[in-house]
Amino acid sequence: MDAISILIDWLPYLLSGIIVTMGLVAAGLGIGVLLGLPMALGQVYSKWPVRAAIGVYVWFFRGLPVLVLLFLFYFGLFPAIGLGDMPAFFVGATVLGLRGAAYQSQIFRGAIQSISDGQMTAARSLGMSRFTAIKSIILPQSVRIALPGWSNEYPNILTDSAVCYAIGVMELITRTSQIVSQTYLTMPIYIACAGVFILLNYAGMKGLYILENRLAIPGFGGNSGEV
């Protein structure tokens, strides 16, 4: 059987890893927003103890490689708190999400700080509370401004998800390695895997650019362009 026939036979198994990979990416982006946005607000509007705590969090998760974080959580933290039997996917998604939150918090923080202080002053002068001003005036603008930078997290998390093979998550790289060990075809299988990653990267970035252009604020920079 030639290499092309073998590749075609194993292609469905390889492609089934897309669901797992995209699940990791969705977790990284989703948890990143849920934690990153409040942390960004905390860094801008909170007192120094909160800002310091968030700074330590960001420093920790940005300062360690993904692989080290995976091992720390999978072999260390989770077993230590009685969660050693958690699925590898859950651990990988958690790590990517927590690390994504550290990076995304800085993207959102920069966007929030780009809003003129005069807007907060004007809102308060109209009788709005600080919370209402942030929710109704600051956040709608800053989230849109942050979208170009936030969308760049997609390819970063997509490529980081491949490291989750080290703890046994059945994503694209894990499945690729299993196919290679069964067929002894190295280059054709890894080329197919690379092609899948390129397509996922292109499709995801294309969708995010479309969303970015639809939500763009007139007068704030230009369109992000086409992929």
Secondary structure, 3 states (H helix, E strand, C coil): CCHHHHHHHHHHHHHCHHHHHHHHHHHHHHHHHHHHHHHHHHHHHCCHHHHHHHHHHHHHHHHCCHHHHHHHHHHHHHHHCCCCCCCHHHHHHHHHHHHHHHHHHHHHHHHHHCCCHHHHHHHHHCCCCHHHHHHHHHHHHHHHHHHHHHHCHHHHHHHHHHHHHHHCCCCHHHHHHHHHHHHCCCHHHHHHHHHHHHHHHHHHHHHHHHHHHHHCCCCCCCCCCCC
